Amino acid sequence: MYVFRVAFVAAIGGFLFGFDLGMIGAANVYLKDQFRLNDAQLGLATASAGLGCMCGPFLGAWLCDAIGRKTTMIVAALLLAVSAVMTAVPDMLPGVSAQSTMVVFNVFRAVGGLGVGLCSIASPMFIAEVAPPAKRGRLGLMYQLAIVVGHIVAPAIGYLVVITLPQTDGVAEIAWQQPWRWMFGSETVCVLVFVVFVFTLPRSPRWLAQQGRYDDALAVLTRIDGPHYARREIREIKSSLDQETGGWGELLAPGMRYALLIGILLALFNNWTGWSVIGGYIPMLFEMSGLEDRAQAILQFAVTYGCMGAMTLVSLLLMDRVGRRPLWLFASLLMAAITFATGLVFHYHLTGVIVLVVIALCTVPHGIALGGIPWLMMSELFPTRVRAKAVSITTTVLWGTIFSGSYLFPRITTVSVKLVGSMGGVFWLFTGVCILAFLFGLLMMPETRGRTLEEIAGSWKKP
């Protein structure tokens, strides 16, 4: 199907997102040894891409409206390519000293983060705007599935790099034998593939309509689901655009304020329910639990994301049948139970396969709902003229929580050890957040299944 192919190509932006942020989880154990990083430096190296990600959505909002969703994805890919090359050789650049190497590394990680931030607003928005209402849940979750696949492929490549390079005791002295360089550099291949395929995409029909190009928008919609669907959608899009000003002030209207609050809370719960915070440190968690073989720790990292991929496929099948809200309620309660149990495992210093099991179980609720639904609904909630602006706000909050989680995790772990004698307290913190996520779903979260984007946007204006 044409719409499936279009959504698949746009979702590759999610793959780059997952690959870029997943690779740091495989590489940071080597960066820590290579540059003798302390907790704060390690946290910054792991989270530095998040700084760029936080800037990406606001730049992306302007670019998505000015040059379109498609061209914004191309700009994002070019930034990721620059980052991939430069983070592989930060200490080889002219004028870079040993003391400034990690500064340069973090700067170019932030450049890549800017590209990820642009993808994170342009790709899901594009998919939401081309998908028919009955298929929007499944097609929208392709972006989350692509993120997960990127997270699987990144540590898998990291594992292959580690077992392929000559094994050395301690830090490799020869540059080409240092695994982290190959890990970061490998992203350039993925970026080139993405750029080639993005050129085959049509323009978003809603962006075309926003520019007054209704005939072009009608042609795209006709190809997606036939002439009857296209004519009906164009009428709704025209009616919606006629009622919108498109200014930032429109987001302050009473109904829009509530929609924006829902989007912000979805962004917060996407990360602080647990999985996204620990995701960048999984190989280290496995090492702390007694898995001494570093290559095996990275491989287990890929395995846990394989579990996430399976759960995301389940979500793909259920989203348009069950709905967003029931899945969210189920997943938030399940994650509360799993993080509580994971806290007990780490509190009593259990080792071996039980650690892999509880970490893998954390992927189940995140894959089913907590990971994908925020990305899906943040692109569904808002009217066309202000969608880019609203999504830029919610996505910036999301990236802020990703950065804060990645940066603070080593420190929160240290505090937990001091307070309760183990890192179990970190997971019990996530348990509390999951309970709040359940209450949010019960009291505030709307159901968007089967509704057109214009129907959802219009619902906020009703008294």
Residue, then its C-alpha position, 0 to 999 in steps of 0.5 A: m500500500y502506498v500510504f504504508r510505504v510513505a509512512f515507512v520511509a518517514a519512520i526511518g527518521g525514528f530509526l536514526f533517532g534510536f540508532d543515535l541515542g542507542m549507540i551511546g549506551a554501547a559506547n559510553v563504557y569505552l569512553k569512560d575508560q578511554f578518557r577517564l570520565n567521572d560520574a558528571q562527565l560520563g553523564l554529560a557525554t551520555a546526555s549531550a545529544g539531549l541538549g541538541c534535541m531540546c533545541g531541535p523542536f523549536l527550529g523544527a517548528w519553524l522549518c516544518d512550516a517554512i519549508g515543509r516536513k519532508t525538507t526538514m527531514i533532509v536537513a536533520a539527516l545532514l546534521l546527523a551525518v556531520s555528527a557521526v563523522m566528527t564524534a568518531v574522530p574528536d581528538m584528531l581534529p586540528g587544534v583539539s587538545a587532550q583536555s578539550t577532546m570531550v568538549v568537542f565530542n559533546v558539541f558534535r553529539a549535540v549537533g546530532g541531537l539537533g538532527v534527532g530533534l528535527c526528526s522527532i517533530a517532522s517524522p511523526m507529524f508527517i505520518a499523522e498528516v498522511a495517515p487515514p483515521a482508521k490506520r493512523g494508530r498503526l502507522g503512527l506507531m511505525y515511528q516508535l517501532a523504528i526507534v526501537v529497531g534503531h536501538i536494537v541495531a546500534p548495540a548489535i553493531g557495537y557488539l560486532v565491532v567489539i568482537t571484530l577488533p583485536q582484543t587488548d588489555g585496558v584501553a587500546e592505544i591505536a586509534w582504529q582499534q578503539p571500538w567507540r570510533w567505529m560505533f559512532g562512524s557507522e551511523t553515516v551509512c544509515v543517514l545516506v540511506f535515509v536521505v535517498f528514500v526521503f526524496t521519494l516522499p510526497r509533501s504532506p497534504r496538510w502542509l500543502a493546504q496550509q500553503g494554499r496548494y489545495d490541488d496538490a493536496l487533493a492529489v496526494l490524498t487521492r493517492i493515499d485512499g481514493p478520490h472520495y476520501a480525498r474530497r472529504e478530507i479536503r473539505e474538513i481541512k479547509s474548514s479547519l484552516d479557515q477557523e485557525t490563525g496559526g499564531w502562538g497566541e492560539l495555544l493560549a485559548p482555554g481548550m488549547r491550553y488543556a490540549l497542550l497540558i496533556g501533550i506536556l504530561l505525555a512527554l514527561f511520562n514517556n521518560w520518567t516512567g523508567w525505561s528511557v532513563i535507564g536505556g543509556y546505561i543498560p550495559m553498565l547495569f549488566e556489568m554492575s550485576g556481575l556480567e564481566d564480559r563487556a561484549q556480552a553486556i552490549l549484546q544483552f543490551a540489544v536483546t532487551y531492545g529486541c523484547m521492546g520491538a516485539m512489544t511494539l509490534v503487539s502495540l501496532l496490532l492493538m492501537d486501532r482496535v483497543g484504543r490509546r487510553p485503555l492501553w495506557l492505563f494497563a501499561s502504567l500499572l504494569m510498569a509500576a509493578i515491574t519497576f517495584a520488583t526491579g528495585l527489589v532485585f537491585h536492593y538485595h544485590l541479586t545477580g545473573v539471569i534475574v537481572l536480565v529478566v527484570i530489565a527485559l520486563c521493563t520493555v513490555p509496558h514501555g513497548i505496548a504504550l508508554g513509549g509510543i503513545p506520547w509520540l503518536m498523540m502529540s501529533e494528533l492533538f492539535p489543529t493544522r496551523v498550530r500543530a508544528k508550534a504545539v508539537s515543538i513545545t511538547t517535544t522540547v519537554l520530552w527531550g528535556t526529560i530525556f536529557s535530565g534522566s540521562y544526566l541525572f541517573p548516575r547521581i540519582t543512583t549515588v543518592s539511592v545507595k546512600l539513602v537505602g543502601s542500593m540503587g533499588g531506590v531509583f526504580w522505586l522512584f519510577t514506581g511512583v511516577c507510574i502511579l501518577a501516569f495511571l491517574f493521568g490516564l484515568l482522569m485527563m487522557p482523551e481517546t483519539r482512536g478513529r477520529t480525524l485530526e480535524e475532529i480532534a482539533g475541533s473538540w477542544k473548542k467545544p464548551 
